[in-house]
Amino acid sequence: MQIASKRHWAAPRKQAPALTNRPSPHHFSATEQFWQLGAKLRRTLPWQSAQNLPQPLIHRALTEAEALALQTPFPILVLPALAEERVHAMSQWHSRQQDILARSAIVLTA
């Protein structure tokens, strides 16, 4: 006894619209947003704690903040707080170094 096989024919599938490689101008990836935020922080920085800080030290503090932020699950959210914290810490370090330098100069002149 033979069983006749039934063939089911599916309707042709519609093709999905082609995706372009170019995102809309208002769409940025999280990585691009992170680096844009870092650049904005660098431009808008003279914060209160950084007034006496040389630019290379500010740059170093922000680079450290970016490196620390990238190690977290939400780098865009923590970057501003880390940047402020690192710049403040760098300002304190710079003040201590200036104090040590001033004391050394007094000792050397005596």
C-alpha positions in Angstrom: 0.0 0.0 0.0 1.4 3.3 -1.0 0.7 6.5 0.7 0.5 9.5 -1.5 2.7 12.2 -0.2 1.2 15.6 0.0 3.2 18.6 -0.9 2.6 21.8 0.9 3.6 24.8 -1.0 4.3 27.9 1.0 3.7 31.3 -0.4 6.8 33.1 -1.5 8.3 35.1 1.4 8.5 38.9 1.2 12.0 40.2 1.4 12.9 42.4 4.4 13.8 46.0 3.5 17.5 46.5 3.0 19.3 47.9 5.9 21.7 50.7 5.3 25.0 51.0 7.0 24.5 54.6 7.8 22.5 55.4 11.0 20.3 58.4 11.1 22.1 61.6 12.3 20.3 61.4 15.6 21.4 57.8 16.3 24.7 57.2 17.9 26.1 54.0 19.4 26.8 53.9 23.1 30.6 54.1 22.4 30.2 57.2 20.3 28.0 58.8 23.0 30.7 57.9 25.7 33.5 59.6 23.7 31.3 62.6 22.9 30.6 63.0 26.6 34.3 62.8 27.4 35.0 65.4 24.8 32.3 67.7 26.2 33.7 67.3 29.7 37.2 68.3 28.4 35.7 71.4 26.7 33.6 72.6 29.6 36.1 71.9 32.3 37.4 74.6 34.4 35.6 73.3 37.3 35.9 74.9 40.7 38.5 72.4 41.9 40.6 72.7 38.7 41.3 76.4 38.7 44.9 76.0 39.8 45.5 72.8 37.9 47.7 72.7 34.8 46.1 71.4 31.6 48.2 68.2 31.4 47.1 67.2 34.9 43.4 67.8 34.0 43.9 65.7 30.9 45.5 62.9 32.9 42.6 63.0 35.4 40.0 62.8 32.7 41.9 60.0 31.0 41.9 58.1 34.3 38.2 58.7 34.7 37.4 57.4 31.2 39.5 54.3 31.8 37.7 53.6 35.1 34.3 54.3 33.6 34.9 51.9 30.8 35.3 49.1 33.4 31.8 49.6 34.7 28.5 48.3 33.1 27.2 51.8 32.6 30.2 54.0 31.6 28.1 56.9 30.3 26.3 57.2 33.6 29.4 57.2 35.8 31.8 59.2 33.7 30.8 62.7 34.9 31.0 61.7 38.6 34.3 59.9 38.1 35.7 62.9 36.1 34.8 65.2 38.9 36.3 62.9 41.5 39.5 62.4 39.6 40.0 66.1 38.9 39.4 66.9 42.6 41.9 64.2 43.7 44.4 65.5 41.1 43.9 69.0 42.5 44.6 67.8 46.0 47.7 65.9 44.9 48.9 69.0 43.0 48.4 71.2 46.1 50.4 68.7 48.2 53.2 68.7 45.7 53.3 72.5 45.6 53.4 72.6 49.4 56.3 70.0 49.4 58.2 72.1 46.8 57.7 75.3 48.8 59.0 73.6 52.0 62.0 72.2 50.1 62.9 75.6 48.8 62.8 77.0 52.4 65.0 74.2 53.6 67.5 74.7 50.8 67.8 78.4 51.3 68.4 78.1 55.0 
